[in-house]
């Protein structure tokens, strides 16, 4: 194993162990819950925006179909 790769691997292990210890602590648990809460709120906002875009696209398509039918019957 290359010396740089070994140090990178060891650094990854240390960071991983530190992250696990942090999340198991009370402060880490509260931070993880807060991050998850914000992530869920972001997901909800994205879904709402997606629904608005879908509705707008549906309205535009319906208006285009209506306009095309009107021009075809004229």
Secondary structure, DSSP 4 states (H G I P E B T S, - for coil): --HHHHHHHHHHHHHHHHHHHHHHSHHHHHHHHHHHHHHHHHHHHHHHHHHHHHHHHHHHHHHHHHHHHHHHH-
